[in-house]
Amino acid sequence: LPDTLIDELVAICGEEHVFTGRSALFNRARVPSPFPKHRWEEFIPQAVVLPTSAEQISEVVKLANRERVPVVPRAGATGLTDGAVPLKHGILVDIKLMDKILEIDVEDRTVTVQPGINMLKLSQELQPLGFIYPDNPASYPCSLVGGRIGTSGWSLIGGRFGHTRDLVISFEIVLPTGEIIRVGDGGGKKTRKSSSGFQLKHLFMGHQGTLGIVTEATLELVKRPETEFSAFYAYRSYEDAWRATGEFARSGAATLAGVVLFDEWKVKYLRRDDEAYIPQPDWVQAVVAVAMYGNDDEVRASAKRMLKIGKASGGEYLGDEISQGDWASRHDRYATPQHGRTRDGQVALMSWHCEDAAILYSQLPAVREKWHAVAADLRERFDMFDDWGMFAYTNGAFKSWGDYLTEIDIGIWEMKWDDESWAAWVDAKREIARIAIEHGGSISACHGSCREGEVDLVPDELGGGFEVMKQIKRTLDPNNIMNPGKYLLDEAYEEVES
């Protein structure tokens, strides 16, 4: 970027909030999912700004429009689909300094925050008041509200309280041309329902930074549950565990927060990592976990029903220590790959990719077989890949019997990347996405699908809806400055030029 433009950024955000040094640029290109380190130079921004207000962000975006410079928003950078990676360089807007709680309204049960606050800090502030904000991703300690909106995030306890789309009432967003607007469920900041016009909130949920930058959000406050109950059951086969998962999810218990199904590949991976799992006998081929939240009397009654279902379905209760301890440490799993082991037991710094999709319950066994076959092909061709197993998790808020968030975890020894292995990885991701669509599912349930590989099939999943996406992008972002290169949306501008 020319020095004159840097000077303008300094005038907007302050000298202490504008960075052009190598470490600031390179470190803000990385993400926790597999990253082509051998091509790192291709993905760095040209400048980083850390604004402290919506007005500053608005002025940065207006400047970018004038100069036709890309703008890429970055929140906690815990995303797994490259939403915060600057594919075409430009200005990276890091919102971490905007981390204040602006208002706690106990009467109308809302909390208004800036986008840079994370769920852990927010929960700690709400605890003395007897409330929680129940958006509970695996990356709970480090993901930020702005990023949760940008990815339309999924919550580990979403079966009870809903996901990000359900828990964010309204939010303020800077549009790609610099205007500041508020969208929500209703007309007012705290109103949950309106039939006046289009439901614009959902248009900006999961936009991956292509339609603007969130600067403020009003969230639901939920009474802190009196009781949490978790139960883990071991099964002798995946099929038995799969059938039991359906029984748990269809139990009708209002306190049900989630049901998780771990297959034998996942159990095998956890067995060899003694920090992540208490070893079980060889006959254990699958594990099902059930979690419930609510008032004490409700949870006690529902727990009895769950214990009966577990026993009747052939499950063996793994005991209070595993059931309570493993559920309590669920967020620690986010860092497990950092001390993972290779397939031969060697300790190595490995990254992993949770390739996720929404899969119908009836299709889980078939999809599982095909996804593991894709992973097996990678393992056979390259010693840097490993299959760390699959899990399926109740997905839809208040509809936990329907489709399931389903992930296959691939361990990757990043230091071995080269063009051949990266191309094979992209092909594998494309095949995983194709299988999900073939079985009536989505490419992604929560991470997004704007990354090399699976993004190629977004038009196949959305059909005519993808054409509408391109029209909306072109209308709201006429100069294509907001996170260009994502979701194949550059096609919208190529069509106009041709």
C-alpha positions in Angstrom: 0.0 0.0 0.0 1.3 3.5 -0.7 2.5 5.6 2.3 -0.3 8.1 1.7 -2.9 5.5 2.3 -1.1 4.2 5.5 -1.1 7.8 6.7 -4.8 8.0 6.2 -5.3 4.8 8.1 -3.2 6.3 10.9 -5.4 9.5 10.9 -8.5 7.3 11.3 -7.4 4.8 13.8 -4.3 6.3 15.5 -0.7 5.5 15.0 -0.7 2.9 17.8 -3.5 0.9 16.0 -2.0 0.6 12.5 0.6 -2.1 11.7 2.7 -2.9 8.7 5.5 -5.0 10.2 6.2 -8.5 9.0 5.1 -10.3 12.3 1.8 -8.4 12.5 1.0 -9.2 8.9 2.1 -12.9 8.8 0.6 -13.8 12.2 -2.8 -12.5 11.1 -2.9 -14.7 8.0 -2.8 -17.9 10.0 -5.8 -19.9 11.1 -6.0 -23.1 13.2 -7.2 -25.3 10.3 -4.8 -26.7 7.7 -2.9 -23.9 6.1 -0.5 -24.0 3.1 2.6 -22.9 4.9 4.7 -23.3 1.8 2.6 -20.6 0.2 2.3 -18.3 3.2 3.5 -15.2 1.3 0.3 -15.4 -0.9 -2.1 -14.8 2.0 -0.7 -11.9 4.0 -2.5 -8.5 4.3 -0.7 -5.3 3.4 -1.7 -3.5 6.6 -3.5 -4.3 9.9 -5.7 -1.9 11.7 -7.2 -2.3 15.2 -10.2 0.1 15.4 -12.0 1.0 18.6 -15.3 2.2 17.2 -17.9 1.6 14.4 -17.1 5.1 13.1 -13.5 4.2 12.6 -14.4 1.0 10.8 -16.8 2.9 8.6 -14.1 5.4 7.6 -11.6 2.6 6.8 -14.2 0.9 4.6 -15.0 4.1 2.8 -11.3 4.7 2.2 -10.9 1.1 0.9 -13.8 1.7 -1.6 -12.2 4.9 -2.8 -8.9 3.2 -3.4 -10.4 -0.2 -4.5 -8.4 -2.0 -1.7 -9.7 -5.3 -0.2 -10.9 -5.3 3.4 -10.8 -8.5 5.5 -12.4 -8.6 9.0 -10.7 -10.8 11.7 -12.2 -11.7 15.1 -10.8 -14.5 17.2 -9.4 -16.3 14.1 -10.7 -19.7 15.4 -12.6 -20.3 12.2 -12.0 -23.4 10.2 -12.9 -22.2 6.7 -10.5 -19.3 5.9 -13.0 -16.6 6.5 -10.3 -14.4 8.1 -7.6 -15.2 5.6 -6.8 -12.3 3.2 -6.8 -14.2 -0.1 -6.2 -10.9 -2.0 -4.1 -9.0 0.6 -5.4 -5.5 1.4 -6.4 -4.1 4.8 -7.1 -6.5 7.7 -9.5 -5.1 10.3 -8.8 -6.8 13.6 -11.7 -6.1 16.0 -10.1 -7.5 19.2 -9.9 -4.1 20.9 -13.7 -3.6 20.7 -14.3 -6.0 23.6 -16.6 -4.0 26.0 -20.0 -5.0 27.5 -22.1 -2.0 26.7 -25.3 -2.8 28.6 -26.8 -5.6 30.7 -30.6 -5.5 30.8 -31.9 -7.9 33.4 -35.5 -6.9 32.9 -35.7 -7.6 29.2 -33.1 -10.3 29.4 -30.5 -8.9 27.0 -26.8 -8.0 27.0 -25.3 -5.6 24.4 -21.6 -6.1 23.6 -18.9 -5.0 21.2 -17.8 -7.8 18.7 -14.4 -8.4 20.3 -15.6 -10.0 23.5 -15.4 -13.8 23.8 -18.0 -16.1 25.4 -15.8 -17.0 28.4 -15.2 -13.4 29.5 -18.9 -12.6 28.9 -20.0 -15.6 31.0 -17.7 -14.6 33.8 -19.2 -11.1 33.9 -22.8 -12.5 33.9 -22.3 -15.1 36.5 -22.8 -12.9 39.6 -26.2 -11.9 38.1 -27.3 -15.5 37.7 -27.3 -15.5 33.9 -25.4 -17.0 31.0 -25.0 -16.3 27.3 -25.3 -19.9 26.2 -23.4 -19.8 22.9 -21.0 -22.6 23.7 -18.6 -23.6 20.8 -15.6 -25.9 21.2 -13.5 -22.7 20.9 -15.5 -21.1 23.7 -12.5 -19.5 25.6 -11.1 -17.7 22.5 -13.8 -17.2 19.8 -15.4 -13.8 19.6 -19.0 -12.6 19.2 -18.2 -10.9 15.8 -16.7 -14.1 14.4 -19.6 -16.1 15.7 -22.0 -14.0 13.7 -19.7 -14.1 10.6 -19.8 -17.9 10.7 -23.3 -18.4 12.0 -21.7 -20.5 14.7 -22.9 -23.7 16.3 -23.1 -24.4 20.0 -22.3 -27.5 22.0 -25.5 -27.0 24.0 -27.6 -25.8 21.1 -30.2 -28.5 21.4 -31.3 -26.8 24.6 -30.6 -23.1 24.0 -30.1 -22.7 20.2 -27.2 -21.6 18.2 -25.7 -18.2 17.3 -28.5 -17.4 14.9 -31.0 -18.0 17.7 -29.1 -16.2 20.4 -28.2 -13.0 18.7 -31.2 -10.7 18.8 -29.8 -7.9 16.7 -26.5 -6.4 15.6 -25.0 -3.3 14.1 -22.9 -3.8 10.9 -20.8 -1.6 8.7 -21.8 -2.4 5.1 -19.2 -2.8 2.3 -19.7 0.8 1.3 -19.3 2.2 4.8 -22.9 2.7 5.9 -23.8 1.6 9.4 -27.1 -0.2 9.9 -28.7 -2.5 12.5 -30.5 -5.7 11.6 -32.4 -8.1 13.9 -35.3 -10.3 14.6 -37.5 -7.2 15.2 -37.4 -3.5 14.6 -36.0 -2.6 18.0 -32.6 -3.5 19.3 -34.1 -6.0 21.8 -37.3 -7.1 20.1 -37.4 -10.8 19.2 -40.2 -10.8 16.5 -41.3 -8.7 13.6 -43.2 -9.3 10.4 -42.4 -5.9 8.9 -40.4 -6.7 5.8 -37.5 -9.1 5.1 -35.7 -11.0 7.9 -32.4 -9.3 7.2 -30.6 -10.7 10.2 -30.2 -14.1 8.7 -28.8 -12.6 5.5 -25.8 -11.4 7.4 -25.5 -14.6 9.5 -22.6 -16.7 8.1 -21.5 -14.1 5.6 -17.8 -14.8 6.4 -16.9 -11.1 6.2 -18.2 -10.7 2.6 -21.1 -8.4 3.5 -19.6 -6.2 6.2 -18.1 -5.9 9.7 -20.2 -6.3 12.8 -19.6 -3.6 15.4 -22.1 -4.3 18.1 -24.5 -7.1 19.1 -27.5 -7.5 21.4 -27.7 -11.1 22.8 -30.0 -13.2 24.7 -29.6 -13.6 28.5 -30.6 -17.1 29.8 -31.0 -18.0 33.5 -28.0 -19.9 34.7 -29.0 -23.6 34.9 -29.3 -25.0 38.4 -28.1 -28.4 37.3 -26.0 -30.0 34.5 -26.2 -33.7 33.9 -24.0 -35.7 31.6 -23.8 -39.4 30.9 -21.4 -41.4 28.7 -22.2 -44.8 27.4 -19.9 -47.4 25.7 -21.2 -49.6 22.9 -19.8 -52.7 21.2 -20.6 -51.5 17.6 -21.1 -48.2 15.8 -24.5 -49.4 14.7 -25.7 -50.0 18.2 -24.5 -46.6 19.3 -26.1 -44.9 16.3 -29.5 -46.5 17.1 -29.1 -45.4 20.7 -28.3 -41.8 19.6 -31.6 -41.7 17.9 -33.4 -42.9 20.9 -31.7 -40.3 23.2 -32.4 -37.5 20.7 -36.1 -38.5 20.3 -36.7 -38.8 24.0 -38.7 -35.5 24.1 -36.8 -34.3 27.2 -36.9 -30.5 27.2 -33.7 -30.2 29.1 -31.7 -32.1 26.5 -28.7 -30.0 25.5 -26.9 -32.4 23.2 -26.2 -36.0 22.2 -22.8 -36.9 20.8 -21.8 -40.1 18.9 -18.1 -41.0 18.7 -17.2 -43.7 16.3 -14.5 -46.4 16.6 -11.9 -44.3 14.8 -12.5 -41.4 17.3 -12.2 -43.8 20.2 -9.0 -45.2 18.8 -7.5 -41.7 18.5 -8.6 -40.7 22.0 -7.1 -44.0 23.5 -3.7 -43.2 22.2 -3.7 -39.7 23.7 -3.7 -40.2 27.4 -4.4 -36.6 28.1 -7.7 -36.8 26.3 -9.3 -40.0 27.3 -9.3 -42.6 30.1 -8.6 -45.9 28.2 -11.4 -48.4 27.9 -11.5 -52.1 27.0 -11.0 -53.1 23.4 -14.6 -54.1 23.1 -15.6 -50.4 23.2 -16.1 -49.4 19.6 -18.3 -46.3 20.1 -19.3 -43.9 22.8 -22.5 -41.8 23.1 -22.6 -38.8 25.4 -25.7 -37.1 26.6 -25.9 -33.7 28.3 -28.8 -32.0 30.0 -29.3 -28.5 31.5 -32.1 -26.9 33.5 -33.8 -26.7 36.9 -32.8 -29.4 39.3 -36.2 -31.1 39.5 -36.5 -31.2 35.7 -33.0 -32.5 35.1 -33.4 -35.2 37.7 -36.6 -36.6 36.1 -35.1 -36.4 32.6 -31.8 -38.0 33.7 -33.7 -41.1 34.9 -35.2 -41.4 31.5 -31.8 -41.1 29.8 -30.3 -43.7 32.1 -33.1 -46.1 31.2 -32.6 -45.5 27.5 -28.9 -46.1 27.8 -29.4 -49.4 29.5 -32.2 -50.6 27.2 -30.1 -49.7 24.1 -27.2 -51.9 25.2 -25.0 -49.2 26.5 -22.6 -49.6 29.4 -22.5 -46.5 31.6 -18.9 -45.3 31.9 -19.3 -43.9 35.4 -19.5 -40.5 37.0 -15.8 -39.7 36.7 -15.7 -39.9 32.9 -19.2 -38.7 32.3 -18.8 -35.5 34.4 -15.1 -34.9 33.9 -15.0 -35.4 30.1 -18.0 -33.2 29.6 -16.6 -30.5 31.9 -13.4 -30.5 29.9 -15.0 -30.4 26.5 -13.4 -27.1 25.5 -10.0 -28.5 26.1 -10.4 -30.8 23.1 -10.0 -27.8 20.9 -6.3 -27.8 21.7 -5.9 -31.6 21.7 -4.3 -31.8 18.3 -1.4 -29.6 19.5 -0.1 -32.5 21.5 -1.4 -35.2 19.1 0.3 -38.4 18.1 1.0 -39.7 14.7 -0.4 -43.1 13.6 2.8 -44.8 14.8 2.6 -43.1 18.2 5.1 -40.3 17.7 4.3 -37.1 19.4 4.1 -34.3 16.9 2.8 -30.8 16.5 -0.1 -31.5 14.1 -3.0 -29.5 12.9 -6.3 -30.9 12.1 -9.4 -30.2 10.1 -12.9 -30.8 11.3 -14.6 -31.2 7.9 -18.2 -30.6 9.0 -21.6 -31.1 7.4 -25.3 -31.3 8.4 -26.2 -35.0 7.8 -29.7 -36.5 8.2 -29.8 -39.1 11.0 -30.8 -41.8 8.6 -27.8 -41.2 6.4 -25.1 -41.1 9.1 -23.9 -44.8 8.7 -23.5 -44.5 4.9 -21.8 -41.1 5.0 -19.4 -42.4 7.7 -18.3 -45.3 5.6 -17.6 -43.0 2.6 -15.8 -40.3 4.5 -13.5 -42.8 6.2 -12.7 -44.2 2.7 -11.6 -40.7 1.6 -9.4 -40.4 4.7 -8.0 -43.9 4.0 -6.9 -42.9 0.6 -5.0 -39.9 2.0 -3.3 -42.0 4.6 -2.2 -44.6 2.0 -0.7 -41.9 -0.3 0.9 -39.6 2.2 2.4 -40.3 5.7 1.4 -36.8 6.9 -2.3 -37.6 7.1 -4.2 -39.5 9.8 -7.8 -40.3 10.4 -8.7 -39.1 13.9 -12.3 -40.3 13.7 -15.8 -38.9 13.4 -18.5 -37.6 15.7 -22.1 -36.7 15.1 -23.9 -34.2 17.3 -27.5 -33.1 17.7 -27.7 -30.1 15.5 -30.9 -28.1 15.0 -32.0 -25.9 17.9 -35.1 -27.6 19.6 -35.1 -30.2 16.8 -32.4 -32.5 18.0 -34.0 -35.5 16.3 -33.4 -34.3 12.7 -30.1 -33.7 11.1 -26.7 -33.9 12.9 -23.6 -31.8 12.9 -21.2 -34.4 11.6 -17.4 -34.1 11.5 -14.5 -36.2 10.4 -11.2 -35.1 12.0 -8.1 -35.4 9.8 -4.7 -35.0 11.6 -2.1 -33.3 9.4 1.6 -32.9 9.9 1.8 -29.4 8.5 5.6 -29.2 8.2 5.4 -31.7 5.3 3.1 -29.7 3.1 4.1 -29.4 -0.6 2.0 -28.7 -3.7 1.2 -32.4 -4.3 -0.1 -33.1 -0.8 -2.0 -29.8 -0.7 -3.7 -30.6 -4.0 -4.6 -34.1 -2.7 -6.1 -32.5 0.5 -8.2 -30.0 -1.6 -9.5 -32.9 -3.7 -10.4 -34.9 -0.5 -12.3 -31.9 0.9 -14.2 -31.6 -2.4 -15.1 -35.3 -2.3 -16.2 -35.1 1.4 -18.5 -32.2 0.4 -19.8 -34.1 -2.6 -20.8 -37.1 -0.4 -22.6 -34.8 2.0 -24.7 -33.3 -0.8 -25.3 -36.7 -2.4 -26.9 -37.9 0.9 -29.2 -34.8 1.2 -27.0 -32.9 3.6 -25.2 -29.6 3.6 -21.5 -29.0 2.9 -21.2 -27.3 6.3 -23.3 -27.0 9.4 -21.3 -24.3 11.2 -17.8 -23.7 9.9 -18.8 -22.3 6.5 -17.8 -23.6 3.1 -15.7 -20.8 1.5 -12.4 -22.7 1.4 -10.6 -24.2 -1.5 -12.1 -27.6 -2.3 -15.6 -27.7 -0.8 -16.4 -24.1 -2.1 -16.5 -25.5 -5.6 -19.8 -27.4 -4.7 -21.6 -24.4 -3.1 -23.6 -23.8 -6.3 -24.6 -27.5 -6.3 -25.9 -27.3 -2.8 -27.7 -24.0 -3.1 -28.9 -24.2 -6.7 -30.7 -21.0 -7.8 -30.0 -19.5 -4.3 -26.4 -19.1 -5.3 -27.4 -16.8 -8.1 -29.3 -14.7 -5.6 -26.2 -14.6 -3.4 -24.2 -13.2 -6.2 -26.8 -10.5 -6.9 -26.9 -9.5 -3.3 -23.1 -9.3 -3.1 -22.8 -7.2 -6.2 -25.6 -4.8 -5.0 -24.2 -4.3 -1.4 -20.5 -4.4 -2.4 -20.3 -2.8 -5.9 -16.5 -2.5 -5.8 -15.9 -6.1 -4.4 -13.7 -4.8 -1.6 -15.2 -6.8 1.3 -13.2 -10.1 1.7 -12.9 -10.8 -2.0 -12.2 -14.3 -3.2 -14.6 -16.0 -0.8 -17.6 -18.2 -1.7 -16.9 -17.9 -5.4 -18.6 -14.5 -5.2 -16.0 -12.9 -7.5 -18.0 -14.6 -10.3 -20.7 -11.9 -9.8 -18.3 -9.2 -11.0 -16.8 -11.3 -13.8 -20.3 -11.8 -15.2 -20.9 -8.1 -15.3 -17.6 -7.4 -17.0 -18.2 -10.0 -19.7 
